[in-house]
Amino acid sequence: MSRYGDWCARHDAAPVVDPLLLTGPGGLVVLAPHPDDEALGTSGLLVAMAHAGRPVGLVALTDGEGSHRQSAEWPAERLAARRREEQAMAMAELGCEDASILHLSLPDGASRWHDDFAGAAERVAAFCDEIGATALASTVPFDPHPDHEAAAILAENVQRLRPHLRRLSYPVWSMRHPAELEVDVDGLTPFRVETPIVEKARAIARHETQMGSVVGDDPSGFALPDWFLRHHQGPFECVFWHRMPGSPPGPEHFAALYDGDRDPWGARDSAYEVEKREALLRFLGEEGGDSAIEFGCGEGHVAGALASRFQTVAGFDLDPGIVARATAHHGAPGRVTFQVGRMPEAFPDLRFDLLVLSEMLYFLTEAEIEALMARACHHARPGARLVLVNYLGPTDTPLSGDDAADFLLMIASEKLTLERAERTERYRMDLLRFRAPDSEA
C-alpha cells in the first residue's frame, strides 16, 4: 500500500517512454468503462499504435447510457446509440478508424454486478486473440467509479486466461482521491507517454453528450468539468505496467538442467548458439575496453570470446557446476574469471565498460530488473555499453524475451541511449550506452 499523494509524486517523475515499448510487438486492446475513457486515458497509446500501423481493438464495457437519467428526450437506448457513435468518431480522431470494437453493453453504473460480467473475460480474451494483442489496457484498479473498478477486475480476469498479455492501467478519475488515502500499488511500475495534444483534444470534443451541448432537458445530467479536462490535456499521460503473473525458476531448476555434463540449450555447438554468438560479436563491433562483465555466462563461450577485446572479463552464473565448467574451458587467471552469483543480489563491486545480458533477463522479475539496472548505473564507466540478447520463443517464465527487454529499455530510458537494435525470427539484440551523469556532461 502507498499513500495516493506519494504515488502521484512517483508517477509524475516516472520515465517518459516510447508507447510501443509499453504495448510490445503486437496489437493493443483498450478496455474503456464508458465512451470517452479511451480518449481521456489512452490517446498516447492509441495514436502511437495507429502511426506504427499496429492492430488496435476497443472493448466498450458500457455504452454510457446512464449519464443523463432524467432526460425524456434522450432515453437510455437513444443515448447509448449516440455515445457509441461518439466513441467511434473519437477513435477516428486518434487515427484508429479501422479499430475493431467489442461492445459488451453492460449496464452503466452496475456493470460488475450484471449476470453477463461473469462471461465477459472469455469474450475479451478471444477478442485479444483476434486482434493479435500483446497488451491490454484498462482503468487502474483504484480509479473511483464502480465501472472503472469493474474494468480493472475484468482486465485481471482476462490476464488469468491469457497470462502472456501485458496488463497496463491508466487513471481517469484517480485525482479525486485525497493525498492521504492508502491505495494498493503493489506490482505497478509507472511510466509516462507524451500526450498527442491536438488529436486528443479533437477526440475528447467528439464526446459531445459529455460536454453539455446535446442533452438539454436534464439539468442534473453529467458533464465533464473544466478542471478535469485541463488535467487530461497536460503534456503527459500516465500508464502503469502490472507485474507479469508467476515466478521465475529458482537455482534448483538450473542445477537439474546442468547436472552432470548436460548442455540443455546446445550452447557448445548448436547452429543457433554458434550463429547467435557470432552475430553478437559482430553487433558489438571492434570497440573494447578495460573490463567486461557477463551475467548468466553458462559455460563461458561469450566471455571467452570477449577476452580478445577487453583486458579483463568476469562471468557470473548461479549454478556452481556450470561456473566450474566455464572456468575449466575459458578461465585465464587475472584475465577471464567466473564466479557464482545470482543477480541482482550478487552484483559485483566492479567498474565495467561492457555489460552483457544474454538470454538471462527473463529469468528475473520486474523488480529485480530495476534493481539490476540501478546497480549497473552505479558501476558503469562513462560511455560504457550494455548489450541485451533475448530469445523470442517460449521461455516458461513470467516475462518473455520481448517483455524483459522492453521493460529494461523503459526503466533505463533516462540513463541509457539505445544505439542499435536488431531482430531475427528467434532472438533480438539491443545495444545501449550509458549516458554521463549531468555533473559529468
C-alpha positions, 0 to 999 in steps of 0.5 A: 500500500502507498499513500495516493499523494506519494504515488502521484509524486512517483508517477509524475517523475516516472520515465517518459517512454516510447508507447510501443515499448509499453504495448510490445510487438503486437496489437493493443486492446483498450478496455474503456468503462464508458465512451470517452475513457479511451480518449481521456486515458489512452490517446498516447497509446492509441495514436502511437499504435495507429502511426506504427500501423499496429492492430488496435481493438476497443472493448466498450464495457458500457455504452454510457447510457446512464449519464443523463437519467432524467432526460425524456428526450434522450432515453437510455437506448437513444443515448447509448446509440449516440455515445457509441457513435461518439466513441467511434468518431473519437477513435477516428480522431486518434487515427484508429478508424479501422479499430475493431470494437467489442461492445459488451453493453453492460449496464452503466453504473452496475456493470460488475454486478450484471449476470453477463460480467461473469462471461465477459473475460472469455469474450475479451480474451478471444477478442485479444486473440483476434486482434493479435494483442500483446497488451491490454489496457484498462482503468487502474484498479483504484480509479473511483467509479464502480465501472472503472473498478469493474474494468480493472477486475475484468482486465485481471480476469482476462490476464488469468486466461491469457497470462502472456498479455501485458496488463497496463492501467491508466487513471481517469478519475484517480485525482479525486482521491485525497493525498492521504488515502492508502491505495494498493500499488503493489506490482505497478511500475509507472511510466509516462507517454507524451500526450498527442495534444491536438488529436486528443483534444479533437477526440475528447470534443467528439464526446459531445453528450459529455460536454453539455451541448446535446442533452438539454432537458436534464439539468442534473445530467453529467458533464465533464468539468473544466478542471478535469479536462485541463488535467487530461490535456497536460503534456503527459499521460500516465500508464502503469505496467502490472507485474507479469503473473508467476515466478521465475525458476529458482537455482534448483531448476538450473542445477537439474538442467546442468547436472552432470555434463548436460548442455540443455540449450546446445550452447557448445555447438548448436547452429543457433548458439554458434550463429547467435554468438557470432552475430553478437560479436559482430553487433558489438563491433571492434570497440573494447575496453578495460573490463567486461562483465557477463551475467548468466555466462553458462559455460563461458563461450561469450566471455571467452570470446570477449577476452580478445577485446577487453583486458579483463572479463568476469562471468557470473552464473548461479549454478556452481557446476556450470561456473566450474565448467566455464572456468575449466574451458575459458578461465585465464587467471587475472584475465577471464574469471567466473564466479557464482552469483545470482543477480541482482543480489550478487552484483559485483563491486566492479567498474565495467565498460561492457555489460552483457545480458544474454538470454538471462533477463527473463529469468528475473522479475520486474523488480529485480530488473530495476534493481539490476539496472540501478546497480549497473548505473552505479558501476558503469564507466562513462560511455560504457555499453550494455548489450541485451540478447533475448530469445523470442520463443517460449521461455516458461517464465513470467516475462518473455524475451520481448517483455524483459527487454522492453521493460529494461529499455523503459526503466533505463530510458533516462540513463541509457541511449539505445544505439542499435537494435536488431531482430531475427525470427528467434532472438533480438539484440539491443545495444545501449550506452550509458549516458554521463551523469549531468555533473559529468556532461 
